[in-house]
Amino acid sequence: MTKTVNYTDEQLATLKSKYEELGNDGLDEIAMELGKSTRSVRSKLVREGVYVATPKVATVRKDTGPTKKELLNQLESIVGFDVTPLQGATKEGLQSLIAYAQGQ
């Protein structure tokens, strides 16, 4: 059984040199140049031990006071009617309504 070669030595040399030059941002460009898919290019770089994964950015949740649900509950207790239609409002909008309702 003969092994099918997907990348020639020349393509592999081009792949590695372009990757050194462009990094992960250039994967699409490299794939187009070689006539391969981006996924194929990334996989080949991984198998060659060259690919460096882009670090994932950790998301940090800001604690910006009460949740929208808490604000809706507070507003409902102030105004005395169902505030379900206001669920799409922003937190800032709800806080503004609460401030207005409390001022009356």
BELZILIN-V956632 format. One record per pair of residues at least 24 apart in sequence whose C-alpha atoms are under 10 Angstrom apart, sorted by the first residue. I is the first residue (numbers start at 1). GAP is how many residues later the second one is. If there is no record, write none. Layout:
I:GAP + I:GAP
//
This chain:
6:30 + 6:34 + 6:38 + 7:27 + 7:29 + 7:34 + 7:37 + 11:24 + 12:29 + 12:32 + 12:33 + 12:36 + 15:26 + 15:27 + 15:29 + 15:30 + 16:28 + 16:29 + 16:32 + 16:34 + 16:35 + 19:26 + 19:31 + 19:32 + 20:30 + 20:31 + 23:28 + 23:29 + 23:30 + 23:31 + 24:27 + 24:28 + 24:29 + 24:30 + 25:29 + 64:27 + 65:26 + 66:25 + 66:29 + 67:24 + 68:24 + 68:26 + 68:27 + 71:24 + 71:26 + 71:27 + 72:25 + 72:26 + 74:24 + 75:24 + 75:26 + 75:27 + 78:24
//
